[in-house]
């Protein structure tokens, strides 16, 4: 469910990730991930990177494991 109707800048995306998912990714970390890869999808409006809530939610789903009863169940889990 997309609770954010407009695209977010990096600071807003960082706050959204923490408030919605409890995942801390700082502004600087999102900047680095945009360069080296592995971060959420974004687009640019001139020089401004913009993130959609649905893309952030999808990225969280890709990097988090399924629910488990013990860490031994995560032996074969590989985040994308």
mmCIF file as gemmi writes it, N, C-alpha and C atoms, coordinates in Angstrom:
data_model
loop_
_atom_site.group_PDB
_atom_site.id
_atom_site.type_symbol
_atom_site.label_atom_id
_atom_site.label_alt_id
_atom_site.label_comp_id
_atom_site.label_asym_id
_atom_site.label_entity_id
_atom_site.label_seq_id
_atom_site.pdbx_PDB_ins_code
_atom_site.Cartn_x
_atom_site.Cartn_y
_atom_site.Cartn_z
_atom_site.occupancy
_atom_site.B_iso_or_equiv
_atom_site.pdbx_formal_charge
_atom_site.auth_seq_id
_atom_site.auth_asym_id
_atom_site.pdbx_PDB_model_num
ATOM 1 N N . UNK Axp A 1 ? 0.844 -1.193 0 1 0 ? 1 A 1
ATOM 2 C CA . UNK Axp A 1 ? 0 0 0 1 0 ? 1 A 1
ATOM 3 C C . UNK Axp A 1 ? 0.879 1.242 0 1 0 ? 1 A 1
ATOM 4 N N . UNK Axp A 2 ? 0.637 2.122 -0.921 1 0 ? 2 A 1
ATOM 5 C CA . UNK Axp A 2 ? 1.415 3.339 -1.03 1 0 ? 2 A 1
ATOM 6 C C . UNK Axp A 2 ? 0.77 4.423 -0.18 1 0 ? 2 A 1
ATOM 7 N N . UNK Axp A 3 ? 1.393 4.712 0.972 1 0 ? 3 A 1
ATOM 8 C CA . UNK Axp A 3 ? 0.853 5.736 1.861 1 0 ? 3 A 1
ATOM 9 C C . UNK Axp A 3 ? 1.411 7.111 1.53 1 0 ? 3 A 1
ATOM 10 N N . UNK Axp A 4 ? 2.402 7.167 0.693 1 0 ? 4 A 1
ATOM 11 C CA . UNK Axp A 4 ? 3.031 8.424 0.307 1 0 ? 4 A 1
ATOM 12 C C . UNK Axp A 4 ? 2.622 8.71 -1.131 1 0 ? 4 A 1
ATOM 13 N N . UNK Axp A 5 ? 1.941 9.827 -1.373 1 0 ? 5 A 1
ATOM 14 C CA . UNK Axp A 5 ? 1.446 10.099 -2.715 1 0 ? 5 A 1
ATOM 15 C C . UNK Axp A 5 ? 2.483 10.78 -3.606 1 0 ? 5 A 1
ATOM 16 N N . UNK Axp A 6 ? 3.436 11.44 -3.025 1 0 ? 6 A 1
ATOM 17 C CA . UNK Axp A 6 ? 4.437 12.136 -3.838 1 0 ? 6 A 1
ATOM 18 C C . UNK Axp A 6 ? 5.803 11.493 -3.62 1 0 ? 6 A 1
ATOM 19 N N . UNK Axp A 7 ? 6.684 11.627 -4.592 1 0 ? 7 A 1
ATOM 20 C CA . UNK Axp A 7 ? 8.044 11.095 -4.423 1 0 ? 7 A 1
ATOM 21 C C . UNK Axp A 7 ? 8.753 11.791 -3.261 1 0 ? 7 A 1
ATOM 22 N N . UNK Axp A 8 ? 9.677 11.073 -2.659 1 0 ? 8 A 1
ATOM 23 C CA . UNK Axp A 8 ? 10.424 11.591 -1.505 1 0 ? 8 A 1
ATOM 24 C C . UNK Axp A 8 ? 11.864 11.876 -1.896 1 0 ? 8 A 1
ATOM 25 N N . UNK Axp A 9 ? 12.445 12.904 -1.291 1 0 ? 9 A 1
ATOM 26 C CA . UNK Axp A 9 ? 13.874 13.13 -1.469 1 0 ? 9 A 1
ATOM 27 C C . UNK Axp A 9 ? 14.621 12.154 -0.559 1 0 ? 9 A 1
ATOM 28 N N . UNK Axp A 10 ? 15.936 12.182 -0.586 1 0 ? 10 A 1
ATOM 29 C CA . UNK Axp A 10 ? 16.71 11.194 0.185 1 0 ? 10 A 1
ATOM 30 C C . UNK Axp A 10 ? 16.473 11.294 1.683 1 0 ? 10 A 1
ATOM 31 N N . UNK Axp A 11 ? 16.404 12.472 2.213 1 0 ? 11 A 1
ATOM 32 C CA . UNK Axp A 11 ? 16.182 12.606 3.666 1 0 ? 11 A 1
ATOM 33 C C . UNK Axp A 11 ? 14.817 12.035 4.051 1 0 ? 11 A 1
ATOM 34 N N . UNK Axp A 12 ? 13.817 12.335 3.257 1 0 ? 12 A 1
ATOM 35 C CA . UNK Axp A 12 ? 12.488 11.796 3.519 1 0 ? 12 A 1
ATOM 36 C C . UNK Axp A 12 ? 12.468 10.272 3.362 1 0 ? 12 A 1
ATOM 37 N N . UNK Axp A 13 ? 13.181 9.77 2.375 1 0 ? 13 A 1
ATOM 38 C CA . UNK Axp A 13 ? 13.251 8.321 2.168 1 0 ? 13 A 1
ATOM 39 C C . UNK Axp A 13 ? 13.915 7.649 3.366 1 0 ? 13 A 1
ATOM 40 N N . UNK Axp A 14 ? 14.969 8.247 3.884 1 0 ? 14 A 1
ATOM 41 C CA . UNK Axp A 14 ? 15.646 7.721 5.063 1 0 ? 14 A 1
ATOM 42 C C . UNK Axp A 14 ? 14.692 7.665 6.253 1 0 ? 14 A 1
ATOM 43 N N . UNK Axp A 15 ? 13.948 8.729 6.463 1 0 ? 15 A 1
ATOM 44 C CA . UNK Axp A 15 ? 12.975 8.774 7.554 1 0 ? 15 A 1
ATOM 45 C C . UNK Axp A 15 ? 11.865 7.747 7.347 1 0 ? 15 A 1
ATOM 46 N N . UNK Axp A 16 ? 11.396 7.626 6.126 1 0 ? 16 A 1
ATOM 47 C CA . UNK Axp A 16 ? 10.337 6.673 5.797 1 0 ? 16 A 1
ATOM 48 C C . UNK Axp A 16 ? 10.783 5.249 6.104 1 0 ? 16 A 1
ATOM 49 N N . UNK Axp A 17 ? 11.99 4.889 5.71 1 0 ? 17 A 1
ATOM 50 C CA . UNK Axp A 17 ? 12.489 3.539 5.959 1 0 ? 17 A 1
ATOM 51 C C . UNK Axp A 17 ? 12.493 3.215 7.449 1 0 ? 17 A 1
ATOM 52 N N . UNK Axp A 18 ? 12.872 4.195 8.268 1 0 ? 18 A 1
ATOM 53 C CA . UNK Axp A 18 ? 12.891 3.956 9.709 1 0 ? 18 A 1
ATOM 54 C C . UNK Axp A 18 ? 11.485 3.933 10.296 1 0 ? 18 A 1
ATOM 55 N N . UNK Axp A 19 ? 10.676 4.918 9.951 1 0 ? 19 A 1
ATOM 56 C CA . UNK Axp A 19 ? 9.333 5.017 10.526 1 0 ? 19 A 1
ATOM 57 C C . UNK Axp A 19 ? 8.435 3.862 10.099 1 0 ? 19 A 1
ATOM 58 N N . UNK Axp A 20 ? 8.532 3.459 8.851 1 0 ? 20 A 1
ATOM 59 C CA . UNK Axp A 20 ? 7.641 2.416 8.321 1 0 ? 20 A 1
ATOM 60 C C . UNK Axp A 20 ? 8.16 1.004 8.586 1 0 ? 20 A 1
ATOM 61 N N . UNK Axp A 21 ? 9.493 0.83 8.482 1 0 ? 21 A 1
ATOM 62 C CA . UNK Axp A 21 ? 10.061 -0.511 8.534 1 0 ? 21 A 1
ATOM 63 C C . UNK Axp A 21 ? 11.054 -0.733 9.67 1 0 ? 21 A 1
ATOM 64 N N . UNK Axp A 22 ? 11.431 0.327 10.364 1 0 ? 22 A 1
ATOM 65 C CA . UNK Axp A 22 ? 12.408 0.183 11.438 1 0 ? 22 A 1
ATOM 66 C C . UNK Axp A 22 ? 13.824 -0.054 10.936 1 0 ? 22 A 1
ATOM 67 N N . UNK Axp A 23 ? 14.082 0.287 9.686 1 0 ? 23 A 1
ATOM 68 C CA . UNK Axp A 23 ? 15.398 0.096 9.08 1 0 ? 23 A 1
ATOM 69 C C . UNK Axp A 23 ? 16.096 1.442 8.985 1 0 ? 23 A 1
ATOM 70 N N . UNK Axp A 24 ? 17.262 1.531 9.624 1 0 ? 24 A 1
ATOM 71 C CA . UNK Axp A 24 ? 18.028 2.777 9.587 1 0 ? 24 A 1
ATOM 72 C C . UNK Axp A 24 ? 18.984 2.773 8.403 1 0 ? 24 A 1
ATOM 73 N N . UNK Axp A 25 ? 18.728 3.644 7.478 1 0 ? 25 A 1
ATOM 74 C CA . UNK Axp A 25 ? 19.638 3.912 6.374 1 0 ? 25 A 1
ATOM 75 C C . UNK Axp A 25 ? 19.734 5.424 6.291 1 0 ? 25 A 1
ATOM 76 N N . UNK Axp A 26 ? 20.892 5.944 6.61 1 0 ? 26 A 1
ATOM 77 C CA . UNK Axp A 26 ? 21.065 7.391 6.645 1 0 ? 26 A 1
ATOM 78 C C . UNK Axp A 26 ? 21.053 7.975 5.241 1 0 ? 26 A 1
ATOM 79 N N . UNK Axp A 27 ? 20.934 9.269 5.191 1 0 ? 27 A 1
ATOM 80 C CA . UNK Axp A 27 ? 21.034 10.007 3.931 1 0 ? 27 A 1
ATOM 81 C C . UNK Axp A 27 ? 22.328 9.622 3.219 1 0 ? 27 A 1
ATOM 82 N N . UNK Axp A 28 ? 23.438 9.611 3.976 1 0 ? 28 A 1
ATOM 83 C CA . UNK Axp A 28 ? 24.741 9.289 3.386 1 0 ? 28 A 1
ATOM 84 C C . UNK Axp A 28 ? 24.768 7.862 2.852 1 0 ? 28 A 1
ATOM 85 N N . UNK Axp A 29 ? 24.154 6.938 3.551 1 0 ? 29 A 1
ATOM 86 C CA . UNK Axp A 29 ? 24.135 5.553 3.09 1 0 ? 29 A 1
ATOM 87 C C . UNK Axp A 29 ? 23.332 5.436 1.802 1 0 ? 29 A 1
ATOM 88 N N . UNK Axp A 30 ? 22.197 6.117 1.727 1 0 ? 30 A 1
ATOM 89 C CA . UNK Axp A 30 ? 21.409 6.098 0.486 1 0 ? 30 A 1
ATOM 90 C C . UNK Axp A 30 ? 22.199 6.72 -0.664 1 0 ? 30 A 1
ATOM 91 N N . UNK Axp A 31 ? 22.985 7.755 -0.366 1 0 ? 31 A 1
ATOM 92 C CA . UNK Axp A 31 ? 23.851 8.356 -1.399 1 0 ? 31 A 1
ATOM 93 C C . UNK Axp A 31 ? 24.854 7.328 -1.899 1 0 ? 31 A 1
ATOM 94 N N . UNK Axp A 32 ? 25.507 6.647 -0.978 1 0 ? 32 A 1
ATOM 95 C CA . UNK Axp A 32 ? 26.512 5.656 -1.362 1 0 ? 32 A 1
ATOM 96 C C . UNK Axp A 32 ? 25.887 4.515 -2.159 1 0 ? 32 A 1
ATOM 97 N N . UNK Axp A 33 ? 24.73 4.019 -1.702 1 0 ? 33 A 1
ATOM 98 C CA . UNK Axp A 33 ? 24.068 2.922 -2.41 1 0 ? 33 A 1
ATOM 99 C C . UNK Axp A 33 ? 23.66 3.34 -3.823 1 0 ? 33 A 1
ATOM 100 N N . UNK Axp A 34 ? 23.353 4.605 -4.012 1 0 ? 34 A 1
ATOM 101 C CA . UNK Axp A 34 ? 22.999 5.087 -5.351 1 0 ? 34 A 1
ATOM 102 C C . UNK Axp A 34 ? 24.208 5.042 -6.288 1 0 ? 34 A 1
ATOM 103 N N . UNK Axp A 35 ? 25.404 5.119 -5.729 1 0 ? 35 A 1
ATOM 104 C CA . UNK Axp A 35 ? 26.62 5.086 -6.539 1 0 ? 35 A 1
ATOM 105 C C . UNK Axp A 35 ? 27.101 3.653 -6.768 1 0 ? 35 A 1
ATOM 106 N N . UNK Axp A 36 ? 27.154 2.872 -5.687 1 0 ? 36 A 1
ATOM 107 C CA . UNK Axp A 36 ? 27.734 1.526 -5.793 1 0 ? 36 A 1
ATOM 108 C C . UNK Axp A 36 ? 26.705 0.451 -6.108 1 0 ? 36 A 1
ATOM 109 N N . UNK Axp A 37 ? 25.424 0.777 -5.96 1 0 ? 37 A 1
ATOM 110 C CA . UNK Axp A 37 ? 24.365 -0.196 -6.216 1 0 ? 37 A 1
ATOM 111 C C . UNK Axp A 37 ? 23.929 -0.89 -4.943 1 0 ? 37 A 1
ATOM 112 N N . UNK Axp A 38 ? 22.827 -1.6 -5.068 1 0 ? 38 A 1
ATOM 113 C CA . UNK Axp A 38 ? 22.309 -2.347 -3.936 1 0 ? 38 A 1
ATOM 114 C C . UNK Axp A 38 ? 21.245 -1.622 -3.142 1 0 ? 38 A 1
ATOM 115 N N . UNK Axp A 39 ? 20.954 -0.397 -3.501 1 0 ? 39 A 1
ATOM 116 C CA . UNK Axp A 39 ? 19.946 0.373 -2.788 1 0 ? 39 A 1
ATOM 117 C C . UNK Axp A 39 ? 18.604 0.312 -3.474 1 0 ? 39 A 1
ATOM 118 N N . UNK Axp A 40 ? 17.65 1.066 -2.945 1 0 ? 40 A 1
ATOM 119 C CA . UNK Axp A 40 ? 16.324 1.098 -3.551 1 0 ? 40 A 1
ATOM 120 C C . UNK Axp A 40 ? 16.33 1.825 -4.891 1 0 ? 40 A 1
ATOM 121 N N . UNK Axp A 41 ? 15.35 1.498 -5.718 1 0 ? 41 A 1
ATOM 122 C CA . UNK Axp A 41 ? 15.196 2.198 -6.989 1 0 ? 41 A 1
ATOM 123 C C . UNK Axp A 41 ? 14.891 3.669 -6.739 1 0 ? 41 A 1
ATOM 124 N N . UNK Axp A 42 ? 15.367 4.511 -7.618 1 0 ? 42 A 1
ATOM 125 C CA . UNK Axp A 42 ? 15.059 5.942 -7.56 1 0 ? 42 A 1
ATOM 126 C C . UNK Axp A 42 ? 15.115 6.483 -8.968 1 0 ? 42 A 1
ATOM 127 N N . UNK Axp A 43 ? 14.622 7.683 -9.12 1 0 ? 43 A 1
ATOM 128 C CA . UNK Axp A 43 ? 14.748 8.396 -10.398 1 0 ? 43 A 1
ATOM 129 C C . UNK Axp A 43 ? 15.221 9.798 -10.076 1 0 ? 43 A 1
ATOM 130 N N . UNK Axp A 44 ? 15.614 10.515 -11.095 1 0 ? 44 A 1
ATOM 131 C CA . UNK Axp A 44 ? 16.123 11.855 -10.851 1 0 ? 44 A 1
ATOM 132 C C . UNK Axp A 44 ? 15.297 12.883 -11.598 1 0 ? 44 A 1
ATOM 133 N N . UNK Axp A 45 ? 15.088 13.99 -10.937 1 0 ? 45 A 1
ATOM 134 C CA . UNK Axp A 45 ? 14.499 15.174 -11.548 1 0 ? 45 A 1
ATOM 135 C C . UNK Axp A 45 ? 15.629 16.202 -11.557 1 0 ? 45 A 1
ATOM 136 N N . UNK Axp A 46 ? 16.243 16.361 -12.711 1 0 ? 46 A 1
ATOM 137 C CA . UNK Axp A 46 ? 17.49 17.127 -12.827 1 0 ? 46 A 1
ATOM 138 C C . UNK Axp A 46 ? 18.531 16.46 -11.93 1 0 ? 46 A 1
ATOM 139 N N . UNK Axp A 47 ? 18.965 17.11 -10.864 1 0 ? 47 A 1
ATOM 140 C CA . UNK Axp A 47 ? 19.978 16.527 -9.984 1 0 ? 47 A 1
ATOM 141 C C . UNK Axp A 47 ? 19.391 15.94 -8.71 1 0 ? 47 A 1
ATOM 142 N N . UNK Axp A 48 ? 18.089 15.994 -8.561 1 0 ? 48 A 1
ATOM 143 C CA . UNK Axp A 48 ? 17.453 15.566 -7.319 1 0 ? 48 A 1
ATOM 144 C C . UNK Axp A 48 ? 16.971 14.124 -7.431 1 0 ? 48 A 1
ATOM 145 N N . UNK Axp A 49 ? 17.503 13.216 -6.594 1 0 ? 49 A 1
ATOM 146 C CA . UNK Axp A 49 ? 17.011 11.846 -6.592 1 0 ? 49 A 1
ATOM 147 C C . UNK Axp A 49 ? 15.667 11.774 -5.875 1 0 ? 49 A 1
ATOM 148 N N . UNK Axp A 50 ? 14.745 11.014 -6.449 1 0 ? 50 A 1
ATOM 149 C CA . UNK Axp A 50 ? 13.407 10.872 -5.886 1 0 ? 50 A 1
ATOM 150 C C . UNK Axp A 50 ? 13.072 9.395 -5.702 1 0 ? 50 A 1
ATOM 151 N N . UNK Axp A 51 ? 12.463 9.089 -4.569 1 0 ? 51 A 1
ATOM 152 C CA . UNK Axp A 51 ? 12.114 7.721 -4.217 1 0 ? 51 A 1
ATOM 153 C C . UNK Axp A 51 ? 10.603 7.608 -4.051 1 0 ? 51 A 1
ATOM 154 N N . UNK Axp A 52 ? 10.039 6.52 -4.562 1 0 ? 52 A 1
ATOM 155 C CA . UNK Axp A 52 ? 8.622 6.22 -4.354 1 0 ? 52 A 1
ATOM 156 C C . UNK Axp A 52 ? 8.495 5.24 -3.199 1 0 ? 52 A 1
ATOM 157 N N . UNK Axp A 53 ? 7.444 5.393 -2.415 1 0 ? 53 A 1
ATOM 158 C CA . UNK Axp A 53 ? 7.224 4.508 -1.272 1 0 ? 53 A 1
ATOM 159 C C . UNK Axp A 53 ? 7.136 3.046 -1.707 1 0 ? 53 A 1
ATOM 160 N N . UNK Axp A 54 ? 6.498 2.781 -2.835 1 0 ? 54 A 1
ATOM 161 C CA . UNK Axp A 54 ? 6.373 1.391 -3.287 1 0 ? 54 A 1
ATOM 162 C C . UNK Axp A 54 ? 7.742 0.794 -3.605 1 0 ? 54 A 1
ATOM 163 N N . UNK Axp A 55 ? 8.646 1.574 -4.168 1 0 ? 55 A 1
ATOM 164 C CA . UNK Axp A 55 ? 9.999 1.084 -4.449 1 0 ? 55 A 1
ATOM 165 C C . UNK Axp A 55 ? 10.778 0.85 -3.155 1 0 ? 55 A 1
ATOM 166 N N . UNK Axp A 56 ? 10.608 1.733 -2.178 1 0 ? 56 A 1
ATOM 167 C CA . UNK Axp A 56 ? 11.265 1.543 -0.884 1 0 ? 56 A 1
ATOM 168 C C . UNK Axp A 56 ? 10.733 0.291 -0.194 1 0 ? 56 A 1
ATOM 169 N N . UNK Axp A 57 ? 9.42 0.106 -0.232 1 0 ? 57 A 1
ATOM 170 C CA . UNK Axp A 57 ? 8.817 -1.08 0.378 1 0 ? 57 A 1
ATOM 171 C C . UNK Axp A 57 ? 9.316 -2.355 -0.298 1 0 ? 57 A 1
ATOM 172 N N . UNK Axp A 58 ? 9.421 -2.343 -1.612 1 0 ? 58 A 1
ATOM 173 C CA . UNK Axp A 58 ? 9.904 -3.501 -2.355 1 0 ? 58 A 1
ATOM 174 C C . UNK Axp A 58 ? 11.357 -3.804 -2.008 1 0 ? 58 A 1
ATOM 175 N N . UNK Axp A 59 ? 12.167 -2.783 -1.888 1 0 ? 59 A 1
ATOM 176 C CA . UNK Axp A 59 ? 13.574 -2.966 -1.543 1 0 ? 59 A 1
ATOM 177 C C . UNK Axp A 59 ? 13.705 -3.596 -0.161 1 0 ? 59 A 1
ATOM 178 N N . UNK Axp A 60 ? 12.905 -3.124 0.786 1 0 ? 60 A 1
ATOM 179 C CA . UNK Axp A 60 ? 12.929 -3.712 2.129 1 0 ? 60 A 1
ATOM 180 C C . UNK Axp A 60 ? 12.564 -5.187 2.059 1 0 ? 60 A 1
ATOM 181 N N . UNK Axp A 61 ? 11.557 -5.521 1.264 1 0 ? 61 A 1
ATOM 182 C CA . UNK Axp A 61 ? 11.156 -6.921 1.124 1 0 ? 61 A 1
ATOM 183 C C . UNK Axp A 61 ? 12.292 -7.761 0.543 1 0 ? 61 A 1
ATOM 184 N N . UNK Axp A 62 ? 13.102 -7.182 -0.327 1 0 ? 62 A 1
ATOM 185 C CA . UNK Axp A 62 ? 14.207 -7.907 -0.948 1 0 ? 62 A 1
ATOM 186 C C . UNK Axp A 62 ? 15.384 -8.134 -0.004 1 0 ? 62 A 1
ATOM 187 N N . UNK Axp A 63 ? 15.604 -7.209 0.936 1 0 ? 63 A 1
ATOM 188 C CA . UNK Axp A 63 ? 16.783 -7.324 1.804 1 0 ? 63 A 1
ATOM 189 C C . UNK Axp A 63 ? 16.487 -7.979 3.144 1 0 ? 63 A 1
ATOM 190 N N . UNK Axp A 64 ? 15.225 -8.205 3.457 1 0 ? 64 A 1
ATOM 191 C CA . UNK Axp A 64 ? 14.903 -8.827 4.741 1 0 ? 64 A 1
ATOM 192 C C . UNK Axp A 64 ? 14.589 -10.303 4.551 1 0 ? 64 A 1
ATOM 193 N N . UNK Axp A 65 ? 14.904 -11.054 5.562 1 0 ? 65 A 1
ATOM 194 C CA . UNK Axp A 65 ? 14.674 -12.494 5.512 1 0 ? 65 A 1
ATOM 195 C C . UNK Axp A 65 ? 13.213 -12.804 5.789 1 0 ? 65 A 1
ATOM 196 N N . UNK Axp A 66 ? 12.798 -14.023 5.465 1 0 ? 66 A 1
ATOM 197 C CA . UNK Axp A 66 ? 11.473 -14.449 5.899 1 0 ? 66 A 1
ATOM 198 C C . UNK Axp A 66 ? 11.49 -14.615 7.424 1 0 ? 66 A 1
ATOM 199 N N . UNK Axp A 67 ? 10.331 -14.71 8.03 1 0 ? 67 A 1
ATOM 200 C CA . UNK Axp A 67 ? 10.278 -14.951 9.472 1 0 ? 67 A 1
ATOM 201 C C . UNK Axp A 67 ? 10.737 -16.376 9.752 1 0 ? 67 A 1
ATOM 202 N N . UNK Axp A 68 ? 11.467 -16.515 10.85 1 0 ? 68 A 1
ATOM 203 C CA . UNK Axp A 68 ? 12.027 -17.822 11.211 1 0 ? 68 A 1
ATOM 204 C C . UNK Axp A 68 ? 11.913 -18.041 12.714 1 0 ? 68 A 1
ATOM 205 N N . UNK Axp A 69 ? 12.094 -19.285 13.128 1 0 ? 69 A 1
ATOM 206 C CA . UNK Axp A 69 ? 12.114 -19.63 14.544 1 0 ? 69 A 1
ATOM 207 C C . UNK Axp A 69 ? 13.533 -19.631 15.105 1 0 ? 69 A 1
ATOM 208 N N . UNK Axp A 70 ? 14.53 -19.847 14.245 1 0 ? 70 A 1
ATOM 209 C CA . UNK Axp A 70 ? 15.92 -19.839 14.69 1 0 ? 70 A 1
ATOM 210 C C . UNK Axp A 70 ? 16.818 -19.41 13.538 1 0 ? 70 A 1
ATOM 211 N N . UNK Axp A 71 ? 18.011 -18.978 13.892 1 0 ? 71 A 1
ATOM 212 C CA . UNK Axp A 71 ? 18.947 -18.522 12.868 1 0 ? 71 A 1
ATOM 213 C C . UNK Axp A 71 ? 19.391 -19.647 11.944 1 0 ? 71 A 1
ATOM 214 N N . UNK Axp A 72 ? 19.299 -20.885 12.402 1 0 ? 72 A 1
ATOM 215 C CA . UNK Axp A 72 ? 19.7 -21.996 11.537 1 0 ? 72 A 1
ATOM 216 C C . UNK Axp A 72 ? 18.816 -22.09 10.294 1 0 ? 72 A 1
ATOM 217 N N . UNK Axp A 73 ? 17.61 -21.553 10.366 1 0 ? 73 A 1
ATOM 218 C CA . UNK Axp A 73 ? 16.718 -21.558 9.208 1 0 ? 73 A 1
ATOM 219 C C . UNK Axp A 73 ? 17.168 -20.575 8.131 1 0 ? 73 A 1
ATOM 220 N N . UNK Axp A 74 ? 18.07 -19.68 8.482 1 0 ? 74 A 1
ATOM 221 C CA . UNK Axp A 74 ? 18.539 -18.657 7.535 1 0 ? 74 A 1
ATOM 222 C C . UNK Axp A 74 ? 19.796 -19.08 6.779 1 0 ? 74 A 1
ATOM 223 N N . UNK Axp A 75 ? 20.219 -20.309 6.967 1 0 ? 75 A 1
ATOM 224 C CA . UNK Axp A 75 ? 21.44 -20.805 6.342 1 0 ? 75 A 1
ATOM 225 C C . UNK Axp A 75 ? 21.478 -20.548 4.839 1 0 ? 75 A 1
ATOM 226 N N . UNK Axp A 76 ? 20.377 -20.737 4.156 1 0 ? 76 A 1
ATOM 227 C CA . UNK Axp A 76 ? 20.347 -20.586 2.701 1 0 ? 76 A 1
ATOM 228 C C . UNK Axp A 76 ? 19.787 -19.247 2.227 1 0 ? 76 A 1
ATOM 229 N N . UNK Axp A 77 ? 19.459 -18.349 3.162 1 0 ? 77 A 1
ATOM 230 C CA . UNK Axp A 77 ? 18.9 -17.052 2.764 1 0 ? 77 A 1
ATOM 231 C C . UNK Axp A 77 ? 19.993 -16.162 2.197 1 0 ? 77 A 1
ATOM 232 N N . UNK Axp A 78 ? 19.736 -15.622 1.023 1 0 ? 78 A 1
ATOM 233 C CA . UNK Axp A 78 ? 20.645 -14.673 0.381 1 0 ? 78 A 1
ATOM 234 C C . UNK Axp A 78 ? 19.821 -13.471 -0.071 1 0 ? 78 A 1
ATOM 235 N N . UNK Axp A 79 ? 20.008 -12.313 0.589 1 0 ? 79 A 1
ATOM 236 C CA . UNK Axp A 79 ? 19.274 -11.134 0.119 1 0 ? 79 A 1
ATOM 237 C C . UNK Axp A 79 ? 19.707 -10.764 -1.287 1 0 ? 79 A 1
ATOM 238 N N . UNK Axp A 80 ? 18.782 -10.187 -2.035 1 0 ? 80 A 1
ATOM 239 C CA . UNK Axp A 80 ? 19.128 -9.825 -3.424 1 0 ? 80 A 1
ATOM 240 C C . UNK Axp A 80 ? 19.931 -8.553 -3.478 1 0 ? 80 A 1
